[in-house]
Amino acid sequence: MTTATPPRSLSAPSSPTLRRPALDWRVRFAVLSLVWGFSFLLIKVGTDGYAPFQVTFGRLFFGTAVLAVAMAVKRERLPRGARTWLRLAVAALLLNALPFSLFAYAELTIPSTLAGICNATSPLWGMALSLVALSEDRPTRRRVAGLGLGFLGVLTVLGAWQGFHGLDLRGTLMAQLASLCYPVGWIYVRRTLAGGGHSNLSLIGSQLGVATLQLTLVTPLFAGFPTAFHPVPLLAVAALGALGTGFAVLVQYGLVNEVGPTTAQMVTYFIPVIATAAGVLVLGESLSWNTPVGAAIVLAGAALTQTRAPKAARQGGPAGARKPVRPWRR
């Protein structure tokens, strides 16, 4: 997954005035799973012809273009205020520019299958961080067990009992760091941008625009300009941006609005399966037994970390005793 599902507190209930989408949510859920699952293959193909920073810049450019069109169609206004834009700049770095670049660099030396599985650890990192940074997220035995199980799965994927033989440690650490960026970024957004009166489309479109500007400044310094035209990698980067970033974000927020964040975030558990299948079948990447087994353990642990305590326990007393979290209005 290339962008994380927004936390529950950033999601508002669907409005009764919204027109029901033509496609059933299950179809859109499947499409989103496929698009994000194939994103890691597209990154690998893109880096065959272009430098990682160039791939990230192209991805952000095409993704921003899609969201800019959507904002124009819906007549969305850009956020106002210097403080909001500074916060969007930090969010753009944590949720877009940095993790996208790290995944691109990681796939220079690790297969796309491993990158996709590393991405699945994002809920594990998120659960661990939320216990420290978010006071309303209380640890439970089940969630702590899920955290331990998930990281056991990571060790299985990496073949820890073999001393990580044949594993590119640098690329793997980059992929894990990219996965860590998403929950860090969402915690930051939850603390600074939630409840600001801006629509999700306006915020994410502006955020991607800022991330594109960040890569516009960084790419010439560290990667220069492309010296040759590579049509297949360029098409991969365009698809990665237009579909895997811009279009996917629109589908994601539509799902969150219609079926809620809990159901929408289940897409996380399909992405590594699709990424692995795409890497093996299309790119011919090798697959040892510990990779799918470890991935299954990671997903089981991630699923456990997403379970919630009973309502009364979460509220700490009678219904209504806990103050509601103000949603990020859509």
CORDAPE-V67759 format. One record per residue. N is the residue number from 1. RES is the residue in one letter. OMEGA is omega in degrees with one decimal (* if undefined). Layout:
BEGIN
n=N res=RES omega=OMEGA
n=N res=RES omega=OMEGA
END
This chain:
BEGIN
n=1 res=M omega=-176.0
n=2 res=T omega=169.0
n=3 res=T omega=-175.8
n=4 res=A omega=174.5
n=5 res=T omega=-176.7
n=6 res=P omega=178.0
n=7 res=P omega=-177.7
n=8 res=R omega=-175.1
n=9 res=S omega=-179.7
n=10 res=L omega=-173.5
n=11 res=S omega=178.9
n=12 res=A omega=176.3
n=13 res=P omega=-177.2
n=14 res=S omega=-178.5
n=15 res=S omega=-179.7
n=16 res=P omega=-179.3
n=17 res=T omega=-179.0
n=18 res=L omega=178.9
n=19 res=R omega=-178.1
n=20 res=R omega=-179.1
n=21 res=P omega=-178.7
n=22 res=A omega=-179.2
n=23 res=L omega=176.7
n=24 res=D omega=-176.0
n=25 res=W omega=179.8
n=26 res=R omega=177.1
n=27 res=V omega=179.1
n=28 res=R omega=175.8
n=29 res=F omega=179.4
n=30 res=A omega=179.1
n=31 res=V omega=179.2
n=32 res=L omega=178.1
n=33 res=S omega=-180.0
n=34 res=L omega=-177.9
n=35 res=V omega=-179.9
n=36 res=W omega=177.9
n=37 res=G omega=179.9
n=38 res=F omega=-178.5
n=39 res=S omega=-178.1
n=40 res=F omega=172.7
n=41 res=L omega=-179.3
n=42 res=L omega=175.7
n=43 res=I omega=-179.7
n=44 res=K omega=179.5
n=45 res=V omega=-179.7
n=46 res=G omega=-179.2
n=47 res=T omega=174.2
n=48 res=D omega=-178.3
n=49 res=G omega=-175.5
n=50 res=Y omega=178.5
n=51 res=A omega=-178.4
n=52 res=P omega=178.9
n=53 res=F omega=177.5
n=54 res=Q omega=176.4
n=55 res=V omega=-179.3
n=56 res=T omega=178.1
n=57 res=F omega=179.4
n=58 res=G omega=178.6
n=59 res=R omega=-179.0
n=60 res=L omega=-179.8
n=61 res=F omega=-178.7
n=62 res=F omega=177.0
n=63 res=G omega=178.6
n=64 res=T omega=180.0
n=65 res=A omega=179.3
n=66 res=V omega=-179.0
n=67 res=L omega=177.0
n=68 res=A omega=176.9
n=69 res=V omega=179.3
n=70 res=A omega=179.0
n=71 res=M omega=179.4
n=72 res=A omega=-179.8
n=73 res=V omega=-178.6
n=74 res=K omega=178.2
n=75 res=R omega=176.8
n=76 res=E omega=177.5
n=77 res=R omega=176.0
n=78 res=L omega=176.4
n=79 res=P omega=179.2
n=80 res=R omega=176.5
n=81 res=G omega=-179.6
n=82 res=A omega=-178.8
n=83 res=R omega=178.6
n=84 res=T omega=-179.2
n=85 res=W omega=175.6
n=86 res=L omega=177.7
n=87 res=R omega=176.2
n=88 res=L omega=178.3
n=89 res=A omega=177.2
n=90 res=V omega=178.6
n=91 res=A omega=179.1
n=92 res=A omega=178.5
n=93 res=L omega=-174.4
n=94 res=L omega=-173.2
n=95 res=L omega=-175.9
n=96 res=N omega=-171.1
n=97 res=A omega=-176.3
n=98 res=L omega=-178.8
n=99 res=P omega=178.3
n=100 res=F omega=179.7
n=101 res=S omega=-179.6
n=102 res=L omega=177.8
n=103 res=F omega=179.5
n=104 res=A omega=177.7
n=105 res=Y omega=-179.2
n=106 res=A omega=-175.9
n=107 res=E omega=168.4
n=108 res=L omega=-173.1
n=109 res=T omega=177.5
n=110 res=I omega=179.5
n=111 res=P omega=179.6
n=112 res=S omega=178.4
n=113 res=T omega=179.9
n=114 res=L omega=178.0
n=115 res=A omega=178.8
n=116 res=G omega=179.0
n=117 res=I omega=175.9
n=118 res=C omega=178.5
n=119 res=N omega=-178.9
n=120 res=A omega=178.4
n=121 res=T omega=-178.3
n=122 res=S omega=176.8
n=123 res=P omega=178.4
n=124 res=L omega=176.6
n=125 res=W omega=-179.2
n=126 res=G omega=179.7
n=127 res=M omega=-179.4
n=128 res=A omega=-178.9
n=129 res=L omega=-177.3
n=130 res=S omega=178.3
n=131 res=L omega=-179.4
n=132 res=V omega=-170.3
n=133 res=A omega=-175.5
n=134 res=L omega=-174.0
n=135 res=S omega=-176.9
n=136 res=E omega=178.3
n=137 res=D omega=-177.4
n=138 res=R omega=178.3
n=139 res=P omega=172.5
n=140 res=T omega=179.7
n=141 res=R omega=-178.4
n=142 res=R omega=-177.9
n=143 res=R omega=176.2
n=144 res=V omega=176.5
n=145 res=A omega=177.4
n=146 res=G omega=178.2
n=147 res=L omega=178.8
n=148 res=G omega=179.5
n=149 res=L omega=-179.5
n=150 res=G omega=-179.2
n=151 res=F omega=169.3
n=152 res=L omega=176.1
n=153 res=G omega=177.4
n=154 res=V omega=178.6
n=155 res=L omega=177.8
n=156 res=T omega=178.2
n=157 res=V omega=-176.1
n=158 res=L omega=179.1
n=159 res=G omega=-175.1
n=160 res=A omega=-178.5
n=161 res=W omega=177.4
n=162 res=Q omega=-177.6
n=163 res=G omega=-179.2
n=164 res=F omega=-177.4
n=165 res=H omega=178.2
n=166 res=G omega=-177.7
n=167 res=L omega=174.1
n=168 res=D omega=-173.4
n=169 res=L omega=-177.4
n=170 res=R omega=-179.9
n=171 res=G omega=179.6
n=172 res=T omega=178.1
n=173 res=L omega=177.2
n=174 res=M omega=179.7
n=175 res=A omega=177.7
n=176 res=Q omega=178.2
n=177 res=L omega=176.5
n=178 res=A omega=178.6
n=179 res=S omega=177.7
n=180 res=L omega=-178.0
n=181 res=C omega=-174.9
n=182 res=Y omega=178.6
n=183 res=P omega=176.0
n=184 res=V omega=-180.0
n=185 res=G omega=-178.8
n=186 res=W omega=174.7
n=187 res=I omega=177.8
n=188 res=Y omega=179.2
n=189 res=V omega=-178.8
n=190 res=R omega=-177.6
n=191 res=R omega=-169.9
n=192 res=T omega=-173.6
n=193 res=L omega=-179.9
n=194 res=A omega=176.3
n=195 res=G omega=-178.4
n=196 res=G omega=178.7
n=197 res=G omega=179.2
n=198 res=H omega=177.1
n=199 res=S omega=177.4
n=200 res=N omega=-179.0
n=201 res=L omega=179.0
n=202 res=S omega=-178.6
n=203 res=L omega=-176.4
n=204 res=I omega=176.2
n=205 res=G omega=177.8
n=206 res=S omega=179.3
n=207 res=Q omega=178.0
n=208 res=L omega=177.1
n=209 res=G omega=177.9
n=210 res=V omega=177.8
n=211 res=A omega=176.6
n=212 res=T omega=177.3
n=213 res=L omega=178.4
n=214 res=Q omega=178.9
n=215 res=L omega=176.0
n=216 res=T omega=179.8
n=217 res=L omega=-173.1
n=218 res=V omega=-171.6
n=219 res=T omega=179.7
n=220 res=P omega=-178.4
n=221 res=L omega=-172.8
n=222 res=F omega=-177.6
n=223 res=A omega=-178.3
n=224 res=G omega=180.0
n=225 res=F omega=179.3
n=226 res=P omega=-179.4
n=227 res=T omega=-179.8
n=228 res=A omega=179.9
n=229 res=F omega=-179.6
n=230 res=H omega=-171.1
n=231 res=P omega=-177.5
n=232 res=V omega=175.3
n=233 res=P omega=179.2
n=234 res=L omega=176.5
n=235 res=L omega=178.3
n=236 res=A omega=179.5
n=237 res=V omega=179.0
n=238 res=A omega=178.1
n=239 res=A omega=178.6
n=240 res=L omega=-179.5
n=241 res=G omega=-174.9
n=242 res=A omega=-177.7
n=243 res=L omega=-173.4
n=244 res=G omega=-179.9
n=245 res=T omega=-177.1
n=246 res=G omega=-179.0
n=247 res=F omega=-177.7
n=248 res=A omega=178.7
n=249 res=V omega=179.0
n=250 res=L omega=179.0
n=251 res=V omega=-178.6
n=252 res=Q omega=-178.4
n=253 res=Y omega=173.1
n=254 res=G omega=178.0
n=255 res=L omega=179.2
n=256 res=V omega=-178.7
n=257 res=N omega=-174.6
n=258 res=E omega=-173.6
n=259 res=V omega=177.9
n=260 res=G omega=-176.5
n=261 res=P omega=-177.5
n=262 res=T omega=178.1
n=263 res=T omega=-177.5
n=264 res=A omega=-176.9
n=265 res=Q omega=175.8
n=266 res=M omega=176.4
n=267 res=V omega=179.7
n=268 res=T omega=-173.5
n=269 res=Y omega=176.8
n=270 res=F omega=-174.3
n=271 res=I omega=-179.3
n=272 res=P omega=177.3
n=273 res=V omega=180.0
n=274 res=I omega=179.3
n=275 res=A omega=179.1
n=276 res=T omega=179.6
n=277 res=A omega=-179.9
n=278 res=A omega=-179.5
n=279 res=G omega=-178.5
n=280 res=V omega=-173.1
n=281 res=L omega=-175.7
n=282 res=V omega=-176.9
n=283 res=L omega=179.9
n=284 res=G omega=179.0
n=285 res=E omega=-179.1
n=286 res=S omega=-177.3
n=287 res=L omega=175.9
n=288 res=S omega=-173.1
n=289 res=W omega=-174.2
n=290 res=N omega=-179.3
n=291 res=T omega=178.2
n=292 res=P omega=179.0
n=293 res=V omega=178.5
n=294 res=G omega=178.4
n=295 res=A omega=178.6
n=296 res=A omega=178.3
n=297 res=I omega=177.7
n=298 res=V omega=-178.0
n=299 res=L omega=177.3
n=300 res=A omega=177.7
n=301 res=G omega=178.6
n=302 res=A omega=178.7
n=303 res=A omega=179.0
n=304 res=L omega=-179.1
n=305 res=T omega=-178.9
n=306 res=Q omega=179.4
n=307 res=T omega=-177.3
n=308 res=R omega=175.9
n=309 res=A omega=175.1
n=310 res=P omega=-173.5
n=311 res=K omega=-178.3
n=312 res=A omega=-179.2
n=313 res=A omega=-179.9
n=314 res=R omega=-177.8
n=315 res=Q omega=177.5
n=316 res=G omega=-179.7
n=317 res=G omega=-178.1
n=318 res=P omega=178.8
n=319 res=A omega=178.3
n=320 res=G omega=-178.4
n=321 res=A omega=-178.5
n=322 res=R omega=-179.7
n=323 res=K omega=179.2
n=324 res=P omega=176.8
n=325 res=V omega=-178.9
n=326 res=R omega=-176.8
n=327 res=P omega=172.9
n=328 res=W omega=-171.1
n=329 res=R omega=-177.7
n=330 res=R omega=*
END
